[in-house]
Amino acid sequence: MVLILALFSFSLLIFSCNGKKTKEAYPVSQTPGGPFDPVLVKKLFDVKCALCHGYDGKQQYAGAKNLGESTLSMDEVIHQIKNGKGAMPPQKDVLSDEQIQALSEFVFTLRNK
């Protein structure tokens, strides 16, 4: 049953990009190499992560962790996004390093204070 939910979630992630390559379709800054734009990063999170983690990072669908309770370091978050874990597919071939860095920094904003 978990495998079925994971496959369903993965297929939704694939179709959520509307057939466009994620790297080009979801920039994280207004200008190439510029500072991360929080609105653009949130949009990328909503498309790539919110299905399982929720828009606030606290939903735990298909085995996703509550990002508000995460204690991972920045390097560990980057590694997990790049390589995936459990039902979470690896993003190293889907997202740019810039997008992965921006998402990692965004995840830290979701942590319970």
Residue frames relative to the residue before (quaternion, step in Angstrom):
aa qw qx qy qz dx dy dz
M 1.0000 0.0000 0.0000 0.0000 0.00 0.00 0.00
V 0.6481 0.5120 -0.3180 0.4655 3.58 0.97 -0.86
L 0.6359 0.5307 -0.3270 0.4550 3.57 1.01 -0.81
I 0.6343 0.5242 -0.3238 0.4670 3.58 0.99 -0.81
L 0.6595 0.4940 -0.3053 0.4773 3.60 0.93 -0.88
A 0.6456 0.5185 -0.3218 0.4591 3.58 0.97 -0.82
L 0.6659 0.4914 -0.3034 0.4722 3.61 0.91 -0.87
F 0.6300 0.5233 -0.3264 0.4718 3.57 1.02 -0.79
S 0.6583 0.5084 -0.3030 0.4651 3.58 0.93 -0.92
F 0.6506 0.5180 -0.3118 0.4596 3.56 0.95 -0.91
S 0.6589 0.5000 -0.3205 0.4617 3.60 0.92 -0.82
L 0.6284 0.5194 -0.3409 0.4680 3.59 1.04 -0.66
L 0.6267 0.5329 -0.3346 0.4596 3.57 1.03 -0.75
I 0.6491 0.5168 -0.3171 0.4594 3.56 0.94 -0.86
F 0.7262 0.4385 -0.2488 0.4674 3.59 0.83 -0.94
S 0.5675 0.6183 -0.3886 0.3805 3.60 1.16 -0.41
C 0.6411 0.5336 -0.3260 0.4449 3.61 1.20 -0.33
N 0.3879 -0.7620 0.4469 0.2629 3.58 1.29 0.11
G 0.6990 -0.5009 0.2717 0.4320 3.57 1.02 0.78
K 0.5780 0.5649 -0.3867 0.4441 3.61 1.26 -0.01
K 0.5243 -0.5891 0.4933 0.3671 3.53 -1.19 0.45
T 0.5219 -0.6830 0.4198 0.2915 3.55 -0.79 1.05
K 0.6128 0.5747 -0.3597 0.4059 3.59 0.97 -0.77
E 0.7418 0.3902 -0.2217 0.4983 3.58 0.91 -0.86
A 0.6845 0.5288 -0.2894 0.4100 3.56 1.00 -0.80
Y 0.8051 0.2265 -0.0960 0.5397 3.60 1.11 -0.60
P 0.0752 -0.8017 0.5927 0.0185 3.60 0.18 1.24
V 0.3173 -0.7554 0.5421 0.1866 3.59 -1.20 0.48
S 0.7432 0.2448 -0.2099 0.5862 3.59 1.28 0.15
Q 0.6023 -0.5863 0.4099 0.3543 3.55 -1.23 0.51
T 0.7776 0.1483 -0.0748 0.6064 3.56 1.15 -0.69
P 0.6002 -0.5731 0.3973 0.3918 3.61 -1.02 0.64
G 0.8288 0.1575 -0.1511 0.5152 3.56 -0.78 1.05
G 0.5041 0.6594 -0.4175 0.3698 3.57 1.28 0.02
P 0.6971 -0.4450 0.3276 0.4569 3.58 -1.27 0.01
F 0.5811 -0.5826 0.4350 0.3656 3.55 -1.16 0.60
D 0.2898 -0.7269 0.6018 0.1599 3.53 -1.04 0.89
P 0.4338 -0.7371 0.4471 0.2619 3.62 -0.46 1.16
V 0.6303 0.5344 -0.3392 0.4496 3.60 1.03 -0.69
L 0.6799 0.4780 -0.2871 0.4763 3.59 0.95 -0.86
V 0.6406 0.5129 -0.3283 0.4678 3.58 1.01 -0.78
K 0.6337 0.5203 -0.3267 0.4701 3.60 1.01 -0.81
K 0.6264 0.5309 -0.3372 0.4605 3.60 1.00 -0.75
L 0.6487 0.5006 -0.3120 0.4808 3.59 0.97 -0.85
F 0.6352 0.5198 -0.3244 0.4703 3.60 0.96 -0.85
D 0.6575 0.5233 -0.3116 0.4436 3.58 0.89 -0.93
V 0.6926 0.4697 -0.2712 0.4756 3.59 1.03 -0.79
K 0.7984 0.3550 -0.1566 0.4604 3.58 0.79 -1.03
C 0.8175 0.3115 -0.1130 0.4711 3.61 1.00 -0.72
A 0.6376 0.6064 -0.3288 0.3428 3.57 1.00 -0.83
L 0.5182 0.6424 -0.4297 0.3663 3.60 1.11 -0.49
C 0.7861 0.2784 -0.1485 0.5315 3.59 0.89 -0.88
H 0.7432 0.4052 -0.2279 0.4811 3.60 0.95 -0.86
G 0.4527 -0.6792 0.4586 0.3515 3.61 1.20 -0.34
Y 0.6339 -0.5645 0.3818 0.3657 3.56 -1.22 0.50
D 0.7228 0.3783 -0.2314 0.5301 3.57 1.22 -0.46
G 0.5495 -0.6481 0.3702 0.3755 3.58 1.31 0.08
K 0.6405 0.5746 -0.3082 0.4057 3.58 1.26 -0.08
Q 0.5166 0.6224 -0.4241 0.4074 3.60 1.25 -0.18
Q 0.1597 -0.8092 0.5614 0.0670 3.58 -0.90 0.80
Y 0.1384 0.8163 -0.5383 0.1572 3.54 0.70 1.15
A 0.8614 0.0843 -0.0846 0.4936 3.57 -1.10 0.79
G 0.7303 -0.4448 0.2335 0.4628 3.57 1.02 0.80
A 0.4024 0.7132 -0.4849 0.3071 3.60 1.23 0.12
K 0.4397 -0.6912 0.5140 0.2543 3.54 -1.12 0.72
N 0.5124 -0.5903 0.5260 0.3352 3.52 -1.30 0.50
L 0.3220 -0.7869 0.4961 0.1760 3.58 -0.37 1.21
G 0.5703 0.5929 -0.3757 0.4267 3.58 1.20 -0.38
E 0.7270 0.3998 -0.2257 0.5105 3.57 1.19 -0.51
S 0.4018 0.7446 -0.4576 0.2735 3.59 1.25 0.03
T 0.1453 -0.7711 0.6145 0.0818 3.54 -1.13 0.75
L 0.3688 0.7453 -0.4790 0.2812 3.58 1.27 0.26
S 0.4730 -0.6364 0.5260 0.3073 3.56 -1.18 0.62
M 0.6867 -0.4559 0.3501 0.4450 3.57 -1.28 0.19
D 0.6569 0.5079 -0.3162 0.4588 3.60 0.91 -0.87
E 0.6549 0.5075 -0.3119 0.4650 3.60 1.00 -0.77
V 0.6318 0.5156 -0.3305 0.4751 3.59 1.03 -0.76
I 0.6412 0.5151 -0.3198 0.4704 3.58 0.93 -0.88
H 0.6525 0.5180 -0.3099 0.4581 3.58 0.91 -0.93
Q 0.6767 0.4994 -0.2976 0.4519 3.58 0.91 -0.90
I 0.6439 0.4996 -0.3298 0.4766 3.60 0.97 -0.77
K 0.6745 0.5050 -0.2988 0.4481 3.59 0.88 -0.92
N 0.8229 0.3028 -0.1076 0.4686 3.56 0.78 -1.06
G 0.4042 -0.7237 0.4691 0.3047 3.59 1.24 -0.25
K 0.0348 -0.7681 0.6377 0.0464 3.51 -1.37 0.04
G 0.8192 0.0831 -0.0950 0.5594 3.57 -0.84 0.93
A 0.8250 -0.1568 0.1477 0.5225 3.58 -0.79 -1.04
M 0.5572 0.6046 -0.3939 0.4109 3.60 1.25 -0.25
P 0.3212 -0.7709 0.5146 0.1942 3.60 -0.55 1.12
P 0.5513 -0.5985 0.4545 0.3623 3.60 -1.11 0.56
Q 0.2615 -0.7925 0.5388 0.1152 3.54 -1.05 0.82
K 0.3990 0.7605 -0.4519 0.2414 3.61 1.28 -0.05
D 0.7343 0.3693 -0.2313 0.5205 3.60 1.11 -0.53
V 0.6435 0.5161 -0.3044 0.4763 3.57 1.32 -0.07
L 0.7825 0.2508 -0.1107 0.5590 3.56 0.97 -0.93
S 0.4959 -0.6227 0.5088 0.3278 3.56 -1.22 0.50
D 0.6518 -0.4883 0.3896 0.4301 3.58 -1.26 0.27
E 0.6203 0.5449 -0.3325 0.4558 3.58 1.06 -0.76
Q 0.6617 0.4937 -0.3055 0.4745 3.61 0.92 -0.86
I 0.6509 0.5097 -0.3161 0.4655 3.59 0.95 -0.85
Q 0.6423 0.5089 -0.3239 0.4729 3.61 0.96 -0.81
A 0.6625 0.5109 -0.3040 0.4557 3.58 0.92 -0.92
L 0.6585 0.4948 -0.3089 0.4756 3.60 0.95 -0.83
S 0.6272 0.5398 -0.3354 0.4503 3.57 1.00 -0.78
E 0.6634 0.4854 -0.3005 0.4838 3.56 0.94 -0.87
F 0.6321 0.5349 -0.3292 0.4538 3.59 1.02 -0.77
V 0.6107 0.5631 -0.3462 0.4360 3.59 1.01 -0.85
F 0.6368 0.5343 -0.3317 0.4461 3.59 1.00 -0.76
T 0.6381 0.5291 -0.3399 0.4443 3.63 1.07 -0.57
L 0.6447 0.5385 -0.3126 0.4435 3.58 1.23 -0.40
R 0.5062 0.6820 -0.4117 0.3304 3.57 1.23 -0.27
N 0.5360 -0.6022 0.4899 0.3316 3.51 -1.16 0.74
K 0.3208 -0.7560 0.5422 0.1777 3.55 -0.85 0.93
